[in-house]
Amino acid sequence: MENKNELPIFAEILPNVKSMTVSVGLTRSKEETLYEFGLYPLKFIFESKSPTKTISKSTKTFSTSKLEIPLIQTVETSEQPIITNSNEGIDIKLKLRTFVRKRPPKKDISISETYQAPFNSTKISSFKNILCSYCKKFLVKKNTLKKILDMPSEHWAELVDCWMCHQEDYKHAKIGDIIAQENIGLVSNSYFLLHPNNIEEDSLKVDEEELHEIDWTKGMSKKWISINCSRCFASVGDGLYCKSKEEEKDELKLLAVKLNKYMTLVEMEGGADADKKESVIQKYKFTAFLAIDFLEATKVHATYRFIVKGKKLKQPYLLIWLFGWDSKIMTNVLEECNSFKIFSRNIEEDCSVVESNLKICDVMKILYIDCTIINQDTDDDKSVRLLEQWRKDNTVEHFIYQDDICLELLLLLRKSTSCLPASKKYMNEFLVGFMDMNG
């Protein structure tokens, strides 16, 4: 909060059930304080009056603090709000309406139906290049990509037998491979798939630490290995490698490149009003890409439970239960998290959870368990038993990200939990957090 005397506010809007809950933290003082609130169709005003010290005991003066909360949906002022008192403050539950009286109601469209992954093919039609997010090194050869096409869902291979009805040999499709083609850029929800011939020479370097740990005698002959920017060594994605034996020497061959959207920048031509010589460089928060991964999994597998694991350490960081994706929140108690910018150089500017200025943010409401602090050597902990149960459950989706991404996500969820009243931080053994869906 910018003003330390300002009352802490946390508001959650649930459009599906036409409900809004405003939690106001009240100051603890021996002096009597008077609180008043005004309810208007598109705003909520909370006012506190507390006595101030004066020289004369016969006269009383009051200091007044006034807080106005804007609303994007109309409050049903004809219905009495439900007010609940607690040691922390008060909770005010309001009913919302999404239309003006005497007019037909508008159809509510869920965010999950309209939400699109940033940087899809239509949004980057004026594509010029992809840059390392940290040192701004160009990674793609200029003017080599003739087409930019969207890829199908990550889960398309699971349904391949349903829509292949011909006698042709769909060998690559049946093993789930989408081959990178030269001069064609393929766009997934969270990465760009490119052919090695379209990558700038000596711009990428394989992660040597991960490479040394790979046993090429096990599993498939082609493996995805992390790749780094050759200039600053920041992680930018993954490369598909295979080993070709030539003259008694194993040679590592690069077959395809995945450049993660949340670890790179996209350079595009300027808009219609801008000088065409000037380029526009864009980037989205990494949470925008994680959100589309979670939403897609819920649609395809009808699951809301996820295990988030690190790629390098191969350990679980989070158990996530997606509780809702149509929530909107406002708060003024979320502090800056500059001290958390320590894990990934390529996403250090993305550390904001939501805005702390009472502006409404679209968020996913997430129940989570921090797996980094549970002791997996004991069976007494409920979280340990739940982790083992989820590991064996085939309906639980597993997501694997770079370890620094997992840590950033964990810290962002922890930070979002900190703005909740103490009574709302937990739901059974799960912590309650929020993830910003906007890029």
N, C-alpha and C positions, 0 to 999 in steps of 0.2 A: 504494500500500500504506500502510495506517495505521501499521504497525510496520516501520521501515526494516530491522530485523534479520530480518524474515520472509523466507523463501525465495520467490522468484517462481514462481508456479504457473500453468500454462495447461493446461486439460483439454478435450478434444473428444470428444463421444459421438456415434457413428453408429449409431442404433437399427436401421437396415435391415440392417447387416452385423454387428450384435451386437458392436461393438468400441468400446473406449475407450482413448485415448492421453493419458497424463499427462506433460507436459514440466515438469521441475523445473530451474530455474536454480541452479547451485551457485556459491558464493562462491569467488573466487580468493584463496588464502592460502598462505603458505609453511609454515604450521603444518599438521600432519596432522589431517584431519577425518574422523570416522567417521559414515557414513550408514546408517540402518536404515529399513526400511519394513515395515508390517504390512498384510496383505490380509485383509479381512473381507467377508462377503456384501454389506453395504450401506454400507461405509465403507472408506476407504483412509487409513492413517496413515503419515506420513513424519517421521522424527526424525533430527536431526543433533547430533553431539557434537563440540565443538571445545575444545582446551585453553585455559585462561585463565592469565594471568601471575600468579605467586605469588612471595612473598619467598623462600621456601625452595625450592631447586632439587630437593631430594630428594622432595618431594611434588608430585603432579600433580592438578589439579582440572579439571573439564570443565564448560562451559556447554552446556546442552541446549535445543534449539529443537524444538518439536513442532507438527506441522500435521496437522489432520484434515480430510479431504475427504469430504463426504457424497455418497451416490449415490442416484439414483432407481430404478436397476435393479440387480438382483442380479449380483454378480461370480461368475463360474465359478471358484471357489477350487480346484477339483480340477486345473485346467490351469495349467502354469507360465507366469508372465508373461514376455514378451519384453522384455529390458532392453538398450538401446543407449546407449553412451557417446559424448559429443562434447565439443568445447571449451566449449560453452555450458552443459552439464549432462548430464542423463540423460533418456531417453525410456522410459516404461514402457507397454507395450501390453498391455491386459487384454481378456479375452473376457467378454462379458456374457450373461446368460440372462434371459429375461423371464417365467419361470414357476418355481414351486417344484417340486422333483423329485416324481415320482409323481403329478403333476397334469397334465391336458392343457394344452398351450400356448395362451396367449391370442392372438387374432388382432390383429396389429399394424395400426393404422389410421394412414395417412399424414396428416401435418398438412395437406398440400395438399388432402386430401379433406374435411376438417372446417373448414378455415379460412374464416371469413366476414368480410366487410368490416364495420368498426365503423359504428354508426349506421344499420343497415338499418331497414326500416319496422317490423319487429316489436320492435326494441330501443328505438325512439323512439315507442311507442304513446301515451305520456303527454307528447308534444311540446307545448311552449309557445311557444318563440321561438328565433331564431338571433341570436347576438351577434358583434360584431367581437372577435376574440381579444385585441386589444391594449388598446382603450379601453372595451370592454364596451358599446358602443352597440348598441341594439336595431335589427335590420335588417328584421324582418318585422312587418307589422301584426298586432296581437293578435286572436286568435280568428277569423282569416279563412281558415285552411286547414281545410277540412272533411274531407279525406282525405289520407293519406300512403301512397304506393304505391311499390314497388320498380320500378326500370327494368330492362329486359333487359340482357344483356351489351353492352359497347361494340362488340362485333364482330357484332352481330345482323344488320346491313344486308348483310353479305357473303353471308348465306344466305337473303336475302329471296326470291329466285326459287325456292328449293327448297320453301318452304312456302306460297307464294301460288298457289293453283290456281283461283281464281275469275276472273270477267271484270271485276270492279270495278277502278276506276282508283285504284291505290295510289301516287299521285304523290309524296306526302310520304315514304312509306316507301322508295320507290326511290331517292330522293336522300339517304336516310340521316337525315332530320330527325325528331326526336320533339318535337312542339310542346308548349310550356308552356301549361297550361290554368289558367284563373283558379280560385282556391280549392282547387287540388289540388297538393300537394307531391310531386314525383317525386324518388326517391332513387337515385343511382348509387353505384358503389363509392367514389368519391372526391369527389362533390359533390352538392349539392341543386339541382334545376332548378325554378325558380319563375316565375310570371307577374309582370310588372312591377306590376300592380295590387295584388299582395299584398306589395309592398315598401314599407317606411316612406318617406314622402315626404321627399325631399332627404337620404336616408341614404347614398346611393351617388354616386360621382363618377367619370366616365370618365377613364382615364389619358390626359392631354393629350399627353404625349410620344409615346406609342404611336399616338394618334389622328392626329397630324400626319404620321407616316411612312406612313400608309396611302394607297395609290393606288386610289381607288374605281372607276377606269376598267378595272381589271384584276380578273379572277376573278369570283366571285359577288357579287351585289348586297348580300348580308347577310354580315357579318363579326363574328367574336368578338373583342372588345377588352377588355383588362384593366380592371377597375373597382376603385376604392379606397373605403375608408370616408371619408365626407365630414368627419368630425370629426378623425381622426388621420392620414388619408391612407395608412394601411397597406393593402396589397393584400388583398382578400377573395375575388376570383374573376374571372369574365368576364361580359360582357354581349353579347348578340346585337343588333347595331345594323344599321339600314339608313338610307339617305338618301332622304327624300321631298321632291320639288321642289314647293314651293308659293310662288306669287307671286315668282318669280325668286330665291328664297332657299332654299338647301339646309338642311333641318332634319333633325337626327339623331334617329331614333326607336328607342327601346328595345323589343325584342320578347320577350326572355327573359333570365333571370339565372341564372348558375351560381355558387353560393357554395361555395367549396372547403371540405371538411370539416376539413382540416388548418390552415386559416387562420381558422376561426371556432369559436365555442363553441355548444353546444346546451343550451338551458334546458328542463328537464322538471319535471313535478310530482313532489313528494316521494313516497317509497315508502309502503307500507301502514302502517308503524310511525311514519312522520314526520307532522308537521303538514301538512295539504294546502295551507296558505297558504305554506309554505316551498318554495322551488324548489331543484332540484339542477342545477348547471351542470357539464357534462362535456366533456372534451377528450381526444383520443388523439394519440399521437406521429405525426408525418407519415410515418414509416417503415412504420407499419401499413397505410397506404393505398397506398404505393408497392409494398409486398409483394404486395397483392392484384392490382395492375396487372400485375406480373411473372408471378404465378401464372396469371392468366387468359390472358395471351398464350401461355404455354407449353402450356396445354390446347387453345387454339383453333388456333394455328399450329404447334404442336410445335417451337417455336424457343426457344433458351436464350441467344440473343445479342441485345443491345440497345444502341442508341445513345441516350444521354440528352442532349438539346439544350435550350438556354435559349430562352425565348419571345421575349425582347426583343432579345438580341444575335444570335440565330439561329446560334450556334456550338455545336459539340459540347463537352460537359464531360467525359463519361465513355464509355468502351466497357465494357460489362458482359457477362460470361459467367456465367450462373446455374449454379453448380457443384453446388448441393444446397440443398434447402429443408427437410430434416428433421434438421438438425444441432442439437446442444445443446452449449453451451460453459460453462465456469467459469473464472474468473481472479481474481487478486488484484493485478494489476499495471496495471490501467487507471486512470489518474488522472482527476480531474475536468477537464472541458473548458470551464470558465466563460469562458476567454479567447476561445473560438470563437463566443460569442453576439454576433455583430456584423453578420450579414447581413440577417436577417428579424426584425422586431419581433414578428411574429405567431407565430413558432415558436421564440422564444428559450429557452423552457423545455424544449424537446425535445432538448437537445443531448447527452443521455446515450446512449452506444452500447449497453452492457450494464452490469449491476451488477458492481462490483469487490469483491465480498465472498464469493466462492466459492459464490454461488447459481446454480443452473442456469437458463440462458436459452435459449429457442427462437429460433434465428437462421437466416437464409439465408446460406449460404457463397457468396461472390461473388468471382470473378476480375475485376479491373478494370484499366483503363489511364487515367491522368489525362491528358486531352487538353489541359488548360490549360498544361502545361509542355512539350509537344512542339512542335518547330519545323516547321510545315506548309509552310515555304518550301523545305525540302530533302527529297530523296528517299532520303537515306542512312539515315535513322532507320527501324528496323523498325516502330515504332509508327505512323509516318506512312503507311507502305505498308499496314499492317493497317487503318488508318482508311479509306483510299481503297478498299480491298477490301470492307470492310463497307458503305460507302456505296453501292456498286454491287450489292451482294448483296440480292436481293428477299426472302430468307428472314430477314434481320435486321430486327427490329422497332424502330421509332423512337418514342421517348417525348419529348414536349415539356412541360416544366414551367417555372414562373417561375424566373428566373435565381438568385434567392436560395435557392430550394429545391434547385437543382442544386448550388450551392456548399455548402449544409449537408450534403447527401448525400455529396459528395466529402470533406468534412472528417470526417464520421462514419466513412466507410470508412478514411480515413487513420488515424484514431484507433484503430480496431479492429485495423489492421495492426500498430500499435505494440506491442500486447500479445503478439504472436507472437515466438517465438525467431527469430533472424536467419536460420537455415537454412530456415525455413518461411514467410518473408514473400513469397517469389516463386515463381511457377510459370511457367517460361519467361519471357516478357517481361511477364507479368501480375503485378500485386500481388494478394495474398490478403487478403480482408477479410470482415467479417460485418455483417449488418444485423438488428437486433432486429425480430421479427415481432409482438411483443406491444404492445398499446396502453397 
